[in-house]
Amino acid sequence: MKAFMDQDFLLSTDTARALFHDYAERLPVIDYHCHINPREILEDRRFRNITEVWLGGDHYKWRAMRSNGVDEYYITGDAPDREKFQKYAETLEKCIGNPLYHWSHLELQRFFDYHGVLSGRTAEEVWNLANEKLQTAAFSARNLVRKANVTVICTTDDPVDSLEYHAALKQEMGLGFSVYPAWRPDRAMNIRKPDFTDYVKQLSEVAGMEIRSFGDLTDALMKRMAFFDSMGCRVSDHGLDYVPYSPADPAVIEEIFAKRMNGENVTAAEEAQYQTAFLLAMGKGYSRYNWIMQLHYGCKRNNNTRMFRAIGADTGFDCIRNDAPGSELADFLDALNVDGCLPKTILYSLNPVDNAMIGTIIGCFQDGSAAGKIQQGSAWWFNDHKPGMTEQMRSLASLGVLGNFIGMLTDSRSFLSYPRHEYFRRIMCDFVGTLVENGEYPDDRKALKAIVEGISYYNAKAYFGFRPQV
């Protein structure tokens, strides 16, 4: 029997162990998509206890606790932090096979040097050990990032954001890592949302121009895009139900925009036309600035209406949707490509059934401008577990060039999430090592080193081309 989560955790062969320990283990982390608050980095936030840093905002953990019958009072309610931690510890011991079990213990090992097992019985021990360390300067937000060997963090920022915290961080000497904004214009795209018109007015004020048309809207966004670019932005991100392609005459788009700004509702068909025009305009802007376009889609959000009304969005009530048309995704990419405006693009579907579809679509738009110009993103959200990651890599390897894959990201709000990169690297090394052990790839350590180090770190470094800040 193997030891519980020891140094060879998830590494099932001699080759896998060598690949991880010799090549992947000590490489830095580029976290090119996360939801960390840059203000907390600027202020070098200190956390009062492990509940605050571990459970605050983590809807993965919240979902598990609800599935264990825990009352909301102990999840997002007003229960004391010690009681919330106890409920999570009691839940975790039942989560056999869940990535939360592995992530939680990797985080306890790497940050707190705790190599025991968290359960209801050991919660008091872990609570005391972790909280004692959290009171020290070594466990401030910045030092947690440094401890995790992170070199780049890309936050998630709205076009109306002042980026004041990023500006202040740029002035700091010796930070040891770089923090860049990432462009997330969902509110400008979601024309059917109740706050759309209010948002357009806010954008108008920030951009310093009146927005009376769709053309004005895109002009205002281009002004903000220029500002984001001056602040080092290299990445955009979109959260979509699906990637639409329903082209319409520009006059029709203007009519749809005017209709909505007049307080009228637009139809689903009109929304698809508007969003198509919007995404095409954004894609051309990204091409102009040499930004990377990330498209996250395939999620059905806020399914529990009662809980959405009580505690809001992003609280653990989302699920996979299964109606994303691959043909429209392909047509959208083709429309940008025809105009010579297709930027580097990363595609993520929450539905793992889409792996092969994405793998075949990205092969249609590769070219000599970059290795792996169009990427299938790492297994996302409900798929970032061992079988999900393995299947994503297996599909990508079968249909494309796995050696050009840009690897893992946290997509997290927590400073303790960085061991997820280690989790991914172990799974990746085991996948590659198994191919070698099975005689499906030669035991060529020079070639394997390039593949493993590339997927772990160097491919992302080359792909994004971040401008040094440190």
N, C-alpha and C positions, 0 to 999 in steps of 0.2 A: 504494500500500500504506500502511495506517495504521501509525503508530508503535506499538511495544509498550507497552501499559498507560500511555499518556500521560494528560494532564489530561482528555481526552475519551473515555477508555476506556468501552466499552459504550454510548456515546451516538451513535446512528447518524444522527440528524437534527439540523438547526439548532434545532428546537423542543425536542428532548430536551436538547440542550446548554444552552439557555437555562433550562429548568426546573430542571436540576440546579445549575448554577453560580449562578443568581440566587436560588433559593428553598430548595433542599434541602441544599446542600453544608455550610453552616456552622451548621445547627441542632443543638442539643444532642441527646444520646442518653438515652433512658429504656430501661434494660435490665430489663424487668419479669419476666424468667425466666432465671436462670442458675444455675450450680453453683459459683460462686466461694466460697472459704472465707472467712467473715468474720474469722476469726482472722488471716489473712494481711493483711487490710486494717488491722486494729487494730495489728498488730505492724509494719506498713509493710515487709513482707518485701522483702529484696534477693535477687536471683537471681545465682548464681555464674557462669552462662553461658547461652547461648541454648538449649542443649538442655534445661536445667532449666525454663526459662520456656515453651519452645515445644513440646517433645515429651513432657514429663511429664504423663501422664494424658490425652493427646489420642488417643483411639481412632480418629479419622478418619485421622490420619497413620499410626498403627500398622497399620490395615487396608491402606493403600496399600503400606507397606513389605513386609508379608507377601505381597501380590500381586506384588511385584517379586522374590520369592524370597529376601528377607532373613531370616536366621536370627533366632530369637527372642532370642538373646543380645544382638543389637544393637537390640532393640526394647524389651522390658521386662526384659531380663537385665542382667548385671553388666558389660557392655562399657563402656569409658571414654566419657565424654560426647562427646569429640571424634570418636570412631569412630561413635557413634550419629548425630551430626549429618552426618557424611560419607555414611552410608547413606541418610539421608533426602534429602540433596541429590542423590544419584545416582538415587534413586527419582523425585524431583520432576520431573526433566527429561524423564521418560517420561510424565508425567501430563497430556498435552495433552487439553483438554476437561474436565478435572476441576476442580471449584471450589477444591480445595486449591491448585492452581497459582495461581489468582487471589488467594485469601486470603493465601497465603504471601507473594506479592510485594507486595500491598497493605500487609501488616504490616511488611515490610522498608522499604517506602517511607515510611509514615506515622510509624513509631516510630524507625527507624534512618537515615532519609534515604538509603537505598541504592536506587538506581534502575537497577541492573544486573540481571543474570539469574542466579539461583541454580542451580547445577549441580554435578556432581562436580568440574568443573575450577575453579570459583570458590568452592568451599566454604571453603577456607582464608582467602581474602580476607574473606568474609562473617563467618566465625567470629571473626576478629580484630577487625573493625570493630564487630560487635555486642557482643562481650564487653568491649571497651574502654568502650563507652557504659554497659553494664550495671553497671560498677563505680562509676558516679557516682550521686549522690543523685537526680538527675533521672529515674532509671529504677527507683526504688522502686515498690512496688505502688500506693501512693496517687498517685504522680506519673504513672504509666502511665494510671490512670483519668482524672486531670485532663487529661492530654495528649490523650486521646480525646474530651474534651468531654462526659463522662458526668455527668448530674445525679442519676440514680436507679439503684440496683442492688437487685434483689430476689434474695436468696439462696434456697436450698432447705433447709428445716429440719423435722426430725421433731418431733411434738408433745411428746416427752419432753425435747427440747433445753432447756437452761437459758437460752439466748439471752444468755449472759454477755458475749459479744463485741459483740453488738448493743447491750446496755446500756452498755457502756463507750464505744462509738462515739457513742452519743447524747449523751454528756457532752462530747465534743470540740468545741471552738469552731473555726470556720474550716476545717472539713474540705473544704468546696467541693462536696460531693455528699452525697446521703443513702443510707443502707444500711438496708433493711427486711428483716425475716424473711418467708418465705413458708411456708405450712402444707402439709406433705406427709405425709399419714397412711397411706401405703401399707402399712406394717407392721401396723397395726391392722386393715386391710381384708383382708390376704392370709391368710385363715384356714387355708389348706392348707399354708402354708410351715412348715418344721420348727421355726422359732424363734418361732412365734406365741404359745405359752403363756408362754414366757420374756418376750416383749415385754409381754404383758398384765400380768405381775407387775411389770415395770419401770414401766409406766404407772401402776399402782396406787400404787407408792411415790412417784412424782413428783407425782401428783395428791393424795396424802394421803388416800386412801380405798380401802376394800376393793372389789375388783371380783369379784363372784360371778355376774353375769348380764349379758346384753347391755344391759339398761337401765343397769346400773352402768357398763359400758364407755362408753356414749354420754354419761353424766353426767360421767365422768372427762374425756372428750375436750372436753366443753363447758367444764369448768373450765380446761383448758389453752387452749382457744380464747379465753376471756376474757383470759388472760394474754398470749397472742400479740397480741390486739387492743390491749392496753395498751402493747405495744411497737411499735405502729405498723403491724402486719400488715394488709394490704389484699387479699392474694391467697392463694388456695389452689391446690394442684396435685395431680393424681392421675395416676399411671402405670398404665394398664389394658391388659389384653389386648383387651378390648372393653367397651363400656358396657352392662351387663346390665339387664334389667328382667324379673324373675321374682318378683313379689310373693307373700308368704306371710303367714299369720296370725302375729301377734306371739308366740303360744305356740310356733309352729314354729321361729321364729328363736331363741327361748330354748333350745329343745331342741338345736338345731344348735350353739349356743355351748357349752352344757353338755357335749355329746358331745365337742367338741374339747378343752375344758379338762380333761376326764377322760382325755385321752391317746388318744382314738379318732380314726380318720380320718373325714373327711367326704367325701361324694361330690361330683362336679362339679355336680350339680343342687342339692345343699345349699349349695355354695359360691356359686352364682348367687343363691340366695335370700338368703343372708347378705349378700352384697355389695350386693344391691339395697337391703336394709334399711339397711345402713351408709351407702351413698351418699345415700339419701333423708334420713337423719338429718343427715349433713354438710351437704347442700344447704340444709336448713332453718336450720341454724346459720349458714351463710354469709349467708343472706337476713337473718337477725336482725342481724348485724354489718355488713351492707352490704359484704361481701367479694365479690371476683370469683372464680368457680369455673373453673379450667382443667382440661380433660379431655384428656390425651394418650393415644391408644390406637392399636392396630394394629401393635404390634411383637411379634415372636416372639424371645425373648431366650435367650442362652446356648446356642446351637445346637451348638457344638463342646464336647462333654462333657469330652474329654480336656484341652482348654485351660482350661475352666471350673474343673476340679479343680486345675489347676496354678497359675493366676493370678487366678481369681475373676471376678466380674461386672464389667460396664462396661469391658471390655477389647477390644471390637471384634468380637464374634462374634454379633451380632444381625442380624435381617433383617425385612423386611416380611411381615406376615401378611395373609391375604385373606378372613378369615371373620367380620368384624365386622358384625353385623346392624343396619342402619340403623333398622329398625322398633323395635327395643328402645331405641335411643338416643332416638328420638322419643317413645316411651311414657314413658321415664324423665323427660324434660323436661316432658312433659305432666302427670305425676303431681305434680311440684313446682308447676307452674303452676296446677293445679286448686285446690291448697291456698293459693294466693297466696304461695308461697315460692320462686319461681324467681329465683335471683340473676342478676346479669350473668354471662355464661358464654362461655368461649372454647373452641372445639372444634378439635382437631388430630387428623387421622388420618395415620399413616405411609404409608398406601396411597393414592397419588394418584388411584386409581380412585374414591375416595370424595368427591372435590371437589364434584361436582354434587349428590350425595346430601346432603352437609352444607349446601351452598348452598340447597337447597330446605327442609331442616329448619329452619334458622335463621330463614327467612322466616315460619314458622308461629308464632313466639313473640316477635316484635318488638312493642314497644308504646311508648306515649308517655313512659315513665319515663326513657328514655335513647336517644340516637341510636346505632343499632347495638348494642342491649342484648346480643343474642346474636351472637357474632363467629365467623367462620371464621378460625382462627389462621394465621399466616404459614406458608409451606411449611416443613415440619419435617424435620430430621435428614437422611434420605436424599433429601429433596426440596429442600434449600436451595441449589440451584444455578440457573443462568439459566433453563433450560427449566422446572424445577419451580416456581420463583417466578412466571415468566410465566404458566404454565398456571393456577396458583392464582388469580392476579389476574384472568386472563381469565374463569375460571369465576365468581368472585365478582362481577365486573362484569356478567356476563351474567345472573346470577340475583338480584343484590341491589344494594347501594349501595356501590360501591367507595370513594366519597368519605368514608365513615365508618370505613374500615378502620384498625385501630390499628397496623399495620405490624410491624416487625422486632423480634426478640429474639435474644440470642446462644445461649442454651441451652448455654453453654460453661463449662469449668473454667479457662480461660486469661485472664490480664489482657491478652493481645495480640489477643484475638478481636474487638475493637470495630470494626475496619474492615469486618467483615461488614455492619454497618449502612450503610456507604458503598456496598458492593457491592449491597445491596438497593435503596438509593435510586437508584443509577444505573440498575438494571434497571427499577425502577418509573417513573422519568422517561422512559426509552426507550419503555416500553409506552404511557404516556400521550401522549408526544410523537408516536408513530407514529399513534395514533388521530386526533390533530389534523392531522398531515401528510396523512393519507388522507381528510380531509374528514368524519370521523366524529364530530368534536366541534369547536366553533368555537374560533378562536384568540383566546379571551377571557382575557387574562392575569390579570385580577382573579379570575375563577373558577378558573383553573388554579393560581394561587398558593395559593388556599385549599385546593384538593384536595391539591396536592403537599406543602405545609407541614403539612396535617392528617395525612396518612398518615405523614409523616416523624417528627412530634413531637407536634403539638397534640391530635390525637385521643386518643392514649394519655394525655396529661396530663389531659385532661378525663375520660376513661373511668375511670381508676384513682383520681383525686382524692387522691394521696398527701399526707400532712400534712408540711409543710416541717420539715426538721431542720437545714438548713445556715444 
